[in-house]
């Protein structure tokens, strides 16, 4: 079994954030992002992680960042520890394959979400109102229907609890007209490129959430990109509109947790070995499919 990294420990480097999955360190003008094997569900980080998860998420992000360079620059400076500042070299075993040295960008205070299929909260709203984030969609769509022209459906960025879907007009009020329009165009173009690439490999990208930040007064992609933690990936051969789809994401974990008598609050329950094994296999599978 691969060793699981729950928390990185770089004793002589300044830790500035420990998120649900990523630990972020500050090194002068740079940031070091370490993707751990932590897994969260229902906004709760669970006690045990998924072996190899951090490596998979990092490799998938790097794959997509490289494919989008002609659309939009990203924050990556280096991904090989030998090209990191010398202070980090002694942590090679911990950092190799699961970290990125990146530019210190200022994240936009919104989540940039694109939907190409009707699922999750989008399907719920459409079922009630015929809209998604206030955007009117054609009548007669069913759960998991393809949205031929993908839609930009931003949300607030909550430090705790759930993000809240907002309209594009509300987005403009938060970040300004020009930034909102530029972020929308970036997100849609990135999604369309990714959707085309993935479909050739037998994968549907139903929707995705990406982070955009400002660096030297330019918008760039930051954080992670088009991973199973930020996107819904479905198999084309198993896809059937009118129902929920089996997804290459954390649904295995969510389904297990829903069988428990748990109030969805800290501390979360420990995952059994068989669920951990299935989840690790699922992450490795989508990595292999996308990057082959």
Backbone torsions as a table, in degrees:
resi	resn	phi	psi	omega
1	UNK	NA	133.1	177.2
2	UNK	-64.8	139.1	178.2
3	UNK	-64.0	139.5	-177.9
4	UNK	-97.8	128.4	176.8
5	UNK	-99.9	108.0	179.1
6	UNK	-88.9	-42.8	176.8
7	UNK	-137.2	131.7	173.8
8	UNK	-77.9	153.7	-177.7
9	UNK	-140.0	88.5	176.7
10	UNK	-102.5	94.1	-164.9
11	UNK	-62.3	-30.4	-175.8
12	UNK	-109.2	21.3	177.3
13	UNK	-123.9	141.1	-174.3
14	UNK	-75.8	115.3	174.2
15	UNK	-82.3	122.9	-178.8
16	UNK	-109.8	-16.3	179.0
17	UNK	-158.4	136.3	171.1
18	UNK	-120.9	100.9	-177.7
19	UNK	-86.0	-166.4	179.9
20	UNK	-65.6	-33.2	-178.1
21	UNK	-125.1	-38.6	-170.8
22	UNK	-105.2	142.0	170.7
23	UNK	-104.3	132.7	-176.4
24	UNK	-119.5	127.7	-179.9
25	UNK	-115.9	153.3	-179.9
26	UNK	-110.2	129.8	175.4
27	UNK	-131.6	91.5	-178.4
28	UNK	52.6	-112.9	-175.9
29	UNK	-87.7	2.4	-175.8
30	UNK	-117.8	165.4	169.3
31	UNK	-122.0	148.2	171.7
32	UNK	-113.5	120.2	178.1
33	UNK	-102.8	120.7	177.8
34	UNK	-110.2	119.5	-179.5
35	UNK	-92.8	111.1	-177.4
36	UNK	-83.0	-177.5	177.3
37	UNK	-97.7	12.9	178.0
38	UNK	-63.1	149.9	174.8
39	UNK	-133.2	138.8	179.1
40	UNK	-119.4	155.2	174.5
41	UNK	-150.6	136.9	-178.4
42	UNK	55.1	38.6	177.1
43	UNK	66.1	20.5	177.2
44	UNK	-122.6	128.0	175.2
45	UNK	-77.8	127.5	-176.1
46	UNK	-84.2	156.5	-173.2
47	UNK	-63.1	-38.2	179.8
48	UNK	-112.7	149.9	-175.6
49	UNK	-100.9	-171.4	-179.0
50	UNK	-111.7	115.7	-176.5
51	UNK	-58.2	130.4	178.1
52	UNK	83.1	-4.0	-175.5
53	UNK	-60.5	-44.1	-178.2
54	UNK	-61.7	-39.1	178.0
55	UNK	-65.2	-44.1	-179.7
56	UNK	-62.2	-48.3	-178.3
57	UNK	-62.1	-39.9	-179.9
58	UNK	-65.4	-45.3	-178.8
59	UNK	-65.5	-38.6	178.0
60	UNK	-66.8	-43.5	178.2
61	UNK	-58.6	-47.3	-179.1
62	UNK	-60.8	-42.0	177.3
63	UNK	-54.8	-49.1	-177.2
64	UNK	-73.2	-40.3	177.2
65	UNK	-54.9	-43.7	-179.0
66	UNK	-65.0	-33.6	-179.2
67	UNK	-76.3	-13.6	-174.6
68	UNK	-108.3	4.9	-172.5
69	UNK	-59.3	-32.2	-179.7
70	UNK	-79.1	-13.5	175.6
71	UNK	-90.7	-45.9	-175.4
72	UNK	-159.2	137.9	177.1
73	UNK	-70.6	163.5	178.4
74	UNK	-128.1	-179.6	-171.7
75	UNK	-88.5	-3.6	-172.1
76	UNK	-70.4	132.0	171.1
77	UNK	-105.1	-45.0	179.8
78	UNK	-155.2	151.0	176.1
79	UNK	-125.8	-5.3	177.4
80	UNK	-100.6	125.8	-174.8
81	UNK	-58.3	-30.6	-179.3
82	UNK	-64.7	-18.6	177.9
83	UNK	-98.8	6.3	176.9
84	UNK	-84.8	164.5	171.4
85	UNK	-53.2	147.3	-173.7
86	UNK	-57.1	-30.7	-179.0
87	UNK	-58.8	-22.2	-176.7
88	UNK	-93.9	-12.2	-173.4
89	UNK	-60.6	-34.9	-178.4
90	UNK	-70.2	-12.6	178.1
91	UNK	-99.3	19.0	-174.3
92	UNK	-52.3	-45.5	-176.5
93	UNK	-61.4	-34.0	179.9
94	UNK	-78.7	-35.5	-169.4
95	UNK	-93.5	-28.0	-173.2
96	UNK	-59.6	125.5	175.7
97	UNK	86.0	-9.4	-177.4
98	UNK	-131.9	17.1	-176.8
99	UNK	-138.3	160.2	176.4
100	UNK	-141.5	131.7	170.0
101	UNK	-88.1	124.1	-169.9
102	UNK	-133.8	163.3	174.7
103	UNK	-69.2	151.3	-178.8
104	UNK	-89.6	83.2	-179.7
105	UNK	-90.7	161.4	176.0
106	UNK	-99.6	112.4	-177.3
107	UNK	-63.9	142.9	171.7
108	UNK	-67.0	146.5	-178.0
109	UNK	-81.5	29.4	177.1
110	UNK	-136.4	155.8	170.5
111	UNK	-92.6	129.6	-179.2
112	UNK	-96.4	103.8	-173.7
113	UNK	-114.0	135.2	175.0
114	UNK	-123.4	134.8	178.3
115	UNK	-118.1	128.4	175.7
116	UNK	-113.5	-6.2	178.4
117	UNK	-142.3	157.0	-174.5
118	UNK	-92.6	104.5	-176.6
119	UNK	-152.7	166.7	175.3
120	UNK	60.0	-137.8	-178.1
121	UNK	-65.9	-26.7	177.1
122	UNK	-64.9	-44.0	177.9
123	UNK	-64.8	-39.7	-179.7
124	UNK	-60.8	-45.9	-179.9
125	UNK	-67.2	-42.6	-180.0
126	UNK	-61.0	-40.6	-179.2
127	UNK	-62.1	-31.3	-178.1
128	UNK	-90.0	-36.7	-169.6
129	UNK	-127.9	-10.6	-176.1
130	UNK	77.9	14.1	-179.1
131	UNK	-131.4	164.1	169.4
132	UNK	-131.6	117.0	-174.5
133	UNK	52.4	37.9	178.1
134	UNK	82.8	-4.0	179.7
135	UNK	-87.5	122.2	-179.1
136	UNK	-72.7	128.8	177.8
137	UNK	-113.6	160.7	-179.7
138	UNK	-58.4	149.1	177.1
139	UNK	-70.9	157.9	173.0
140	UNK	86.8	4.8	177.1
141	UNK	-74.2	153.8	179.3
142	UNK	-120.5	172.0	178.2
143	UNK	-56.5	133.8	179.7
144	UNK	74.9	10.3	175.1
145	UNK	-60.4	143.9	173.9
146	UNK	-73.6	136.1	172.8
147	UNK	-99.2	106.5	-170.3
148	UNK	-57.3	-41.9	175.4
149	UNK	-106.5	103.4	-176.0
150	UNK	-52.7	151.3	-177.3
151	UNK	-119.0	145.3	177.3
152	UNK	-91.4	117.8	-174.7
153	UNK	-129.9	77.8	-174.8
154	UNK	-67.6	166.7	176.4
155	UNK	-141.7	167.6	171.5
156	UNK	-68.6	167.5	179.4
157	UNK	-118.4	97.9	-175.5
158	UNK	-87.6	130.8	174.5
159	UNK	-67.3	-35.2	177.1
160	UNK	-135.3	149.8	179.4
161	UNK	78.1	-158.6	-172.3
162	UNK	-95.2	144.6	170.3
163	UNK	-69.9	157.1	-179.1
164	UNK	-118.3	126.8	177.2
165	UNK	-61.7	139.1	179.7
166	UNK	-133.0	160.5	178.9
167	UNK	-80.4	167.9	178.2
168	UNK	-66.8	-34.3	176.7
169	UNK	-63.4	-39.0	176.3
170	UNK	-66.6	-35.1	176.7
171	UNK	-61.9	-43.0	178.5
172	UNK	-60.0	-36.7	179.6
173	UNK	-67.1	-30.3	-177.6
174	UNK	-81.0	-44.8	-172.8
175	UNK	-115.5	-5.3	-177.7
176	UNK	94.8	153.6	-174.2
177	UNK	-59.4	-51.2	-173.0
178	UNK	-67.3	-40.8	179.2
179	UNK	-67.2	-41.0	179.2
180	UNK	-61.2	-43.9	-178.6
181	UNK	-68.2	-39.6	178.3
182	UNK	-66.6	-44.2	179.1
183	UNK	-62.1	-41.8	177.8
184	UNK	-60.0	-47.0	-177.5
185	UNK	-65.1	-41.1	177.3
186	UNK	-60.0	-51.3	-175.9
187	UNK	-60.1	-44.7	-179.6
188	UNK	-65.7	-41.6	-179.6
189	UNK	-67.6	-39.3	177.7
190	UNK	-64.2	-45.6	-179.7
191	UNK	-61.7	-46.5	-178.1
192	UNK	-61.9	-41.3	177.0
193	UNK	-62.1	-47.1	-178.2
194	UNK	-64.6	-41.4	-179.7
195	UNK	-60.1	-41.9	179.8
196	UNK	-65.0	-43.6	179.8
197	UNK	-64.3	-46.3	-176.2
198	UNK	-66.5	-39.0	-178.5
199	UNK	-61.5	-33.6	177.6
200	UNK	-67.0	-17.7	-179.6
201	UNK	-105.9	10.9	176.3
202	UNK	83.8	18.6	-177.3
203	UNK	-121.3	133.8	171.5
204	UNK	-95.0	130.5	169.4
205	UNK	-99.2	101.6	-174.6
206	UNK	-69.5	-43.1	177.7
207	UNK	-162.1	166.4	-179.9
208	UNK	-156.0	153.7	175.8
209	UNK	-119.4	126.9	179.6
210	UNK	-126.1	155.3	179.5
211	UNK	-103.3	131.8	175.9
212	UNK	-122.1	136.6	179.8
213	UNK	-131.0	171.4	179.8
214	UNK	-107.8	129.7	178.0
215	UNK	-140.5	121.7	-176.4
216	UNK	52.3	42.0	177.4
217	UNK	65.3	18.4	174.7
218	UNK	-121.8	147.9	176.2
219	UNK	-85.2	135.6	178.0
220	UNK	-137.0	160.0	173.9
221	UNK	-78.6	138.7	-178.9
222	UNK	-136.0	177.2	173.8
223	UNK	66.6	-120.2	178.1
224	UNK	-114.4	168.6	-179.4
225	UNK	-146.8	122.7	171.2
226	UNK	52.5	48.1	175.3
227	UNK	-100.0	169.6	176.2
228	UNK	-65.8	-15.9	176.4
229	UNK	-83.4	-18.1	-176.6
230	UNK	-119.4	3.3	-173.6
231	UNK	-144.4	159.1	169.5
232	UNK	-103.2	116.9	176.5
233	UNK	-107.7	127.2	177.7
234	UNK	-120.8	153.6	175.2
235	UNK	-81.5	129.3	178.7
236	UNK	-61.6	-41.3	-175.3
237	UNK	-69.2	-23.0	179.6
238	UNK	-100.1	-0.2	-173.3
239	UNK	-72.5	129.1	174.9
240	UNK	-141.1	112.1	177.3
241	UNK	-59.8	154.0	177.5
242	UNK	100.0	4.0	178.2
243	UNK	-156.4	170.0	171.9
244	UNK	-70.0	155.8	-176.5
245	UNK	-112.8	150.0	171.2
246	UNK	-69.4	128.6	-169.6
247	UNK	-121.2	147.0	175.7
248	UNK	-82.5	60.0	-179.3
249	UNK	-144.6	-150.5	-173.2
250	UNK	-85.4	14.6	-174.6
251	UNK	-63.2	-31.4	176.4
252	UNK	-57.7	-43.7	-180.0
253	UNK	-69.3	-44.4	-179.7
254	UNK	-60.5	-44.8	-178.7
255	UNK	-61.0	-41.3	178.2
256	UNK	-63.7	-45.8	-176.8
257	UNK	-63.2	-31.8	-179.8
258	UNK	-70.3	-13.4	176.0
259	UNK	-84.8	-8.4	-174.5
260	UNK	-96.0	159.7	171.6
261	UNK	-88.9	79.3	-175.4
262	UNK	-133.1	137.9	-173.9
263	UNK	-89.2	11.9	178.4
264	UNK	64.3	28.5	178.3
265	UNK	-124.6	162.1	176.1
266	UNK	-63.2	147.5	-7.5
267	UNK	-82.1	146.3	178.5
268	UNK	-76.8	161.1	179.5
269	UNK	-76.5	151.0	175.6
270	UNK	-73.1	136.7	179.5
271	UNK	-79.6	138.1	176.7
272	UNK	-70.7	159.4	-174.1
273	UNK	-58.1	-37.9	-176.5
274	UNK	-68.8	-35.3	177.1
275	UNK	-69.2	-41.5	177.4
276	UNK	-60.4	-44.8	-179.2
277	UNK	-63.6	-45.0	179.0
278	UNK	-62.5	-40.2	-178.6
279	UNK	-67.3	-41.7	178.1
280	UNK	-62.1	-41.3	178.4
281	UNK	-63.6	-39.8	-179.4
282	UNK	-65.0	-42.5	177.2
283	UNK	-62.8	-45.2	-179.5
284	UNK	-64.1	-36.2	-178.5
285	UNK	-64.1	-46.5	-177.9
286	UNK	-70.2	-32.2	174.4
287	UNK	-60.5	-47.4	-178.1
288	UNK	-63.7	-42.6	-178.6
289	UNK	-64.2	-46.9	-173.1
290	UNK	-72.8	-36.9	-170.3
291	UNK	-102.6	2.9	-179.2
292	UNK	-70.1	NA	NA
